[in-house]
Amino acid sequence: MNNLFQKLMTEATKLTHSGQLQAATDAIQRALRGATQAAQTAASQATSAFESSNRAKPDAAARTTPPDNTSVVLDGCTRMVDTPAVAAPEAEALPEQWTDGSFTHQGRTLDYKLYVPPSAAATPGSAITPRPLLLMLHGCTQDPADFAAGTQMNTLARELGVVVLYPAQTQHANAQRCWNWFKPQHQQRGRGEPALLVALTESVMAENHVDPARVYVAGLSAGGAMADILGRCYPDIFAGVGVHSGLPSGAATDVMAALSVMRSGAGATPHAAASSTSSTNTASMPPLIVFHGDADSTVNPRNGDAVVDAAVGANPSTPRIAEGSSTAGQRFTRTVYAPAPGRNTVEHWRLHGGGHAWSGGSSQGSFTQPNGADASAEMLRFFLAHPLRCEPVAVQ
């Protein structure tokens, strides 16, 4: 992460703590704008070894600049956990890495792809700063390479110094390679896919000097539904959750119910269903950012509303609402619920005319909408403003 970005993010944190929320938002947007421009330059200068991995280039319309959100205040209190720096031995700078791996836990094996950003040369006695990690969960029929190409998350992660982990669902576990968000054994802490994904995350954290206060999860469609489950079941692990075109935890308990809720949307009180299968309530749900197209014909947009409703609870505070458009002209409505007693920050992007696709993504991947608001940049902006809170989190 470059010095300018660090300076701007530090400034944003101080401004947030002092209550100057608009100024904090402006600082974060300047940091992300500079990071995106630097990432475009870096992409053209990538080493031939990394280019051989066939990483896709971003679409110009989607990556020129993040959407202009200067009219919206970033609400929320930044949560901090002190992580000691580790003295580094003398070492040369390391290039970025895009590698394949395999992980086994409780008799089940997952393949994965891992992006590790470049690191500067360390001098004897200098401190190695722990890096954030983002767990990215693909949608049905996708795989890690496709999801990485479509979201272009690695391009931003390079400049921001974020490790990105992409696990692959197996066809043996699900014929369409969907994460099994609709089965009760995969909706609980310590069981099934949530336990497997957390064990993989912790293994990668240990091997890559990851900051435990800055571990996040995001996903698309079935991956978004599983991200919501992970946030509810493991608020002590994940500092923030991103759900794109997904469904609320506990919305279904079998295949037929899953198809029904995908078609018609979750019920009027999805938080009740979610709380019955998860190990947490709104008080311990991590900060949440949700994207959903209002023209999504695969996962009814009512499901995005239900994910938000489950997080804000039965008596939400008055949100801040702003209208905007992407650099390519697609309109959106951004709604922000400020943190309140018993609830963390919740941010909801309703993408007008958006289908079942990653907003602002690259056409090099599947299920993307390049002309939309840049979901990848906005998720990273949101996540990095919310390190894990220092208070103990109650889990069962």
C-alpha positions in Angstrom: 0.0 0.0 0.0 1.5 3.3 -1.0 2.3 6.2 1.5 -0.4 8.5 0.0 -3.1 5.9 0.4 -2.0 5.1 4.0 -2.0 8.8 4.8 -5.5 9.4 3.4 -7.0 6.4 5.1 -5.4 7.4 8.5 -6.9 10.9 7.9 -10.3 9.4 7.2 -10.2 7.3 10.4 -9.3 10.4 12.5 -12.1 12.4 10.8 -14.6 9.6 11.5 -13.7 9.4 15.1 -14.1 13.2 15.5 -17.6 13.1 13.8 -16.6 14.8 10.6 -18.2 12.2 8.4 -18.4 14.1 5.1 -14.7 15.0 5.3 -14.0 11.3 6.1 -15.9 10.2 3.1 -14.0 12.7 0.9 -10.7 11.4 2.2 -11.6 7.7 1.5 -12.9 8.6 -2.0 -9.6 10.5 -2.8 -7.7 7.4 -1.6 -9.7 5.0 -3.8 -9.6 7.4 -6.8 -5.8 7.5 -6.6 -5.6 3.7 -6.0 -7.7 3.0 -9.1 -5.5 5.3 -11.3 -2.4 3.7 -9.9 -3.8 0.3 -10.4 -4.4 1.0 -14.1 -0.8 2.1 -14.6 0.4 -1.0 -12.7 -1.7 -3.3 -14.8 0.1 -2.3 -18.0 3.5 -2.8 -16.3 2.8 -6.2 -14.7 5.5 -8.8 -15.0 5.3 -11.4 -17.7 5.1 -14.1 -15.1 1.9 -12.7 -13.7 0.5 -12.0 -17.1 0.9 -15.6 -18.0 -1.9 -16.4 -15.5 -4.4 -14.8 -18.1 -5.7 -12.2 -15.7 -8.2 -10.0 -17.5 -7.8 -6.3 -18.0 -10.6 -4.0 -16.7 -13.2 -2.4 -18.9 -12.4 1.3 -19.4 -16.0 2.3 -18.7 -16.0 0.6 -15.4 -12.5 1.4 -14.1 -11.8 5.0 -15.1 -12.9 6.4 -11.8 -15.1 5.1 -9.0 -18.7 6.4 -9.1 -19.1 10.0 -7.9 -20.7 9.7 -4.4 -19.5 13.1 -3.0 -23.1 13.9 -2.1 -23.4 11.0 0.3 -22.0 11.0 3.8 -20.1 7.9 4.9 -21.8 7.0 8.2 -20.2 4.8 10.8 -17.7 4.4 13.5 -14.4 2.8 12.5 -13.6 -0.2 14.7 -10.0 -0.8 15.5 -8.0 -3.7 17.0 -4.3 -3.2 17.7 -2.2 -5.7 15.7 1.5 -5.7 16.6 3.9 -5.3 13.7 6.6 -7.9 13.3 10.2 -7.1 12.9 11.4 -8.2 9.4 14.6 -9.8 8.4 16.5 -8.3 5.5 14.6 -9.4 2.3 14.1 -8.4 -1.3 10.9 -7.0 -2.7 8.5 -9.7 -3.6 6.3 -9.5 -6.8 2.6 -10.1 -6.8 1.5 -13.8 -6.8 -1.5 -15.5 -8.3 -1.3 -19.1 -7.2 -3.4 -22.3 -7.0 -3.8 -24.2 -3.8 -5.8 -27.0 -2.1 -7.1 -27.3 1.4 -8.6 -30.2 3.4 -10.7 -29.9 6.5 -12.9 -32.5 8.2 -12.6 -34.8 5.2 -13.5 -32.3 2.6 -11.1 -30.6 0.1 -11.4 -27.3 -1.6 -9.3 -25.9 -4.4 -8.6 -22.2 -4.4 -6.8 -19.4 -6.1 -4.9 -16.8 -4.0 -3.8 -13.3 -4.9 -1.0 -11.8 -2.8 -0.1 -8.2 -3.7 3.6 -7.2 -4.1 5.6 -6.3 -1.1 8.4 -3.8 -0.8 11.9 -4.7 0.3 12.3 -5.0 4.1 15.3 -3.8 6.0 16.6 -5.4 9.2 14.6 -4.3 12.2 11.8 -2.7 10.1 8.2 -3.7 10.8 6.1 -5.8 8.5 2.6 -4.4 8.4 -0.1 -7.0 8.4 -2.4 -6.9 5.4 -6.2 -7.2 5.0 -7.7 -10.3 3.5 -10.9 -10.6 1.4 -12.6 -13.9 1.0 -14.5 -13.9 -2.4 -17.2 -16.4 -3.0 -18.2 -17.0 -6.6 -21.8 -17.7 -7.9 -23.2 -20.8 -9.4 -21.4 -22.2 -12.5 -18.5 -19.9 -11.8 -15.0 -20.7 -10.7 -12.2 -18.6 -9.0 -10.5 -17.5 -12.2 -13.8 -16.5 -13.8 -14.9 -14.6 -10.7 -11.5 -12.8 -10.4 -11.6 -11.8 -14.0 -15.2 -10.5 -13.8 -14.9 -8.5 -10.6 -11.3 -7.3 -11.3 -10.8 -7.3 -7.5 -7.1 -8.2 -7.9 -6.5 -4.9 -9.8 -7.6 -2.8 -6.9 -6.2 -5.2 -4.3 -2.7 -4.7 -5.8 -2.6 -1.0 -4.9 -4.5 -1.4 -1.6 -2.3 -4.2 -0.4 -5.1 -6.7 0.1 -4.8 -10.5 0.0 -7.7 -12.0 -2.0 -8.8 -15.6 -1.5 -11.1 -17.3 -4.0 -12.2 -20.8 -2.9 -13.8 -23.1 -5.5 -17.0 -25.0 -4.9 -16.8 -28.6 -6.1 -19.3 -30.2 -8.5 -19.5 -33.1 -6.2 -20.9 -30.9 -3.4 -23.3 -29.1 -5.8 -23.9 -30.0 -9.4 -24.0 -26.3 -10.4 -21.1 -25.4 -8.2 -23.3 -23.3 -6.0 -22.5 -22.8 -2.3 -25.2 -24.7 -0.4 -26.7 -21.7 1.4 -30.1 -23.3 1.4 -29.2 -26.4 3.5 -29.5 -26.2 7.3 -26.1 -28.0 7.9 -24.4 -25.2 5.9 -26.1 -22.4 7.8 -24.5 -22.9 11.2 -21.2 -22.1 13.0 -18.9 -25.0 13.2 -20.6 -27.1 10.6 -20.5 -27.7 6.9 -19.3 -25.1 4.4 -19.1 -22.2 6.9 -16.7 -24.2 9.0 -14.7 -25.3 6.0 -14.4 -21.7 4.6 -13.4 -20.3 7.9 -10.7 -23.0 8.4 -9.4 -22.2 4.9 -9.4 -18.5 5.7 -7.5 -19.0 8.9 -4.9 -21.2 7.2 -4.3 -18.5 4.6 -4.1 -15.8 7.3 -1.4 -17.7 9.1 0.7 -18.2 6.0 0.5 -14.7 4.7 0.8 -12.4 7.7 -2.8 -11.2 7.5 -4.2 -8.6 10.0 -6.9 -10.4 12.0 -8.8 -7.1 12.4 -9.2 -6.7 8.7 -10.7 -9.9 7.3 -13.8 -9.5 5.1 -16.1 -11.7 3.0 -18.0 -10.9 -0.2 -19.9 -13.0 -2.7 -22.2 -13.0 -5.7 -25.6 -14.8 -5.8 -25.2 -18.1 -4.0 -21.8 -16.8 -2.9 -23.5 -13.7 -1.5 -26.0 -15.8 0.4 -23.1 -17.8 1.9 -21.3 -14.5 2.7 -24.3 -13.4 4.7 -24.3 -16.7 6.6 -20.5 -16.4 7.4 -21.0 -12.9 8.7 -23.8 -14.0 11.0 -22.1 -17.2 12.2 -18.5 -15.7 12.5 -18.7 -12.1 13.5 -15.5 -12.7 15.5 -13.7 -13.5 12.2 -15.2 -11.2 9.6 -15.1 -7.5 10.1 -17.4 -6.7 7.2 -19.7 -8.5 4.7 -20.6 -7.8 1.1 -23.6 -9.4 -0.5 -24.1 -8.9 -4.3 -27.4 -10.3 -5.8 -27.7 -12.6 -2.8 -30.3 -13.9 -0.3 -30.7 -13.7 3.4 -29.4 -16.3 5.8 -32.1 -18.8 6.7 -34.4 -17.9 3.7 -34.6 -21.5 2.6 -33.9 -25.0 4.1 -34.2 -27.2 1.0 -33.9 -27.0 -2.8 -37.6 -26.3 -3.5 -37.8 -23.5 -0.9 -34.6 -22.1 -2.4 -36.1 -21.9 -5.9 -39.2 -20.4 -4.5 -37.5 -17.6 -2.6 -35.2 -16.9 -5.6 -38.2 -16.4 -7.8 -40.5 -14.5 -5.4 -38.3 -13.1 -2.7 -37.9 -13.6 1.0 -40.8 -13.1 3.4 -41.8 -9.9 5.1 -39.8 -10.7 8.2 -36.6 -12.4 6.9 -34.7 -11.5 10.1 -36.8 -14.0 12.0 -35.8 -16.8 9.6 -32.2 -15.7 9.6 -32.0 -15.6 13.4 -33.5 -19.1 13.7 -30.6 -20.7 11.7 -27.6 -18.4 12.5 -25.6 -18.0 15.7 -26.0 -14.2 16.0 -28.5 -11.4 15.9 -28.3 -7.8 14.6 -26.2 -6.7 17.5 -23.2 -8.8 16.3 -23.8 -8.8 12.6 -20.7 -7.1 11.0 -21.0 -4.0 9.0 -22.8 -4.9 5.7 -22.9 -3.6 2.2 -25.5 -4.9 -0.3 -25.8 -4.6 -4.1 -28.8 -5.8 -6.0 -30.2 -4.9 -9.4 -33.9 -4.1 -9.4 -34.3 -5.9 -12.8 -32.7 -9.1 -11.5 -34.8 -12.0 -12.9 -32.7 -14.8 -11.3 -32.7 -13.7 -7.7 -35.7 -11.4 -6.9 -34.5 -8.0 -5.7 -36.7 -8.4 -2.7 -34.0 -10.7 -1.4 -31.5 -7.8 -1.3 -34.1 -5.8 0.7 -34.4 -8.8 3.0 -30.7 -9.0 3.6 -30.7 -5.4 4.6 -33.9 -5.7 6.8 -32.3 -8.6 8.7 -29.3 -6.5 9.5 -31.1 -3.3 10.5 -33.7 -5.1 12.6 -37.4 -4.4 13.2 -37.0 -0.7 14.1 -34.3 0.9 11.8 -33.2 4.4 12.2 -33.9 7.0 9.5 -31.4 6.3 6.7 -29.5 8.7 4.5 -30.6 8.2 0.9 -28.8 9.6 -2.2 -29.4 9.1 -6.0 -26.5 8.8 -8.3 -25.2 7.2 -11.5 -22.1 5.3 -12.6 -19.5 6.8 -14.9 -21.3 4.9 -17.7 -24.6 6.4 -16.8 -26.4 3.6 -14.9 -28.5 5.0 -12.1 -28.5 3.7 -8.5 -30.0 4.6 -5.1 -27.6 4.4 -2.2 -29.1 4.0 1.3 -27.0 4.2 4.4 -28.1 3.2 7.9 -25.8 4.7 10.5 -24.6 2.5 13.4 -26.9 2.5 16.4 -27.1 0.6 19.7 -27.4 -3.1 18.8 -26.6 -2.5 15.1 -23.6 -1.8 12.9 -23.4 0.2 9.6 -25.5 -1.1 6.7 -25.2 0.2 3.2 -27.6 -0.7 0.4 -27.1 0.0 -3.3 -30.2 -0.5 -5.5 -29.0 -0.7 -9.1 -31.7 0.6 -11.4 -32.0 -1.6 -14.5 -29.4 -3.9 -13.1 -29.7 -7.6 -13.8 -28.1 -10.7 -12.1 -24.6 -9.5 -12.5 -21.6 -8.0 -10.7 -22.0 -4.2 -11.1 -19.1 -2.4 -12.7 -17.3 -5.7 -13.5 -15.4 -6.7 -16.6 -16.9 -8.5 -19.6 -13.9 -10.9 -19.4 -15.8 -12.7 -16.7 -19.4 -14.1 -16.5 -22.4 -12.4 -14.8 -21.0 -8.9 -15.0 -22.5 -5.5 -15.9 -19.6 -3.3 -16.9 -21.7 -0.1 -17.1 -22.8 -0.2 -13.5 -21.5 1.4 -10.3 -18.1 -0.1 -9.3 -19.1 -2.7 -6.7 -15.5 -3.9 -6.3 -14.2 -0.4 -5.5 -17.1 0.4 -3.2 -16.8 -2.8 -1.3 -13.1 -2.2 -0.6 -13.9 1.4 0.4 -16.5 0.2 2.8 -14.5 -2.7 4.2 -11.3 -0.8 4.9 -13.2 1.8 6.8 -14.4 -0.9 9.2 -11.7 -2.9 11.0 -12.9 -5.5 13.5 -14.4 -4.0 16.7 -12.4 -4.5 19.9 -15.4 -5.6 22.0 -15.9 -9.4 22.5 -18.5 -10.8 20.1 -21.0 -13.3 21.6 -21.2 -16.5 19.6 -22.8 -19.8 20.2 
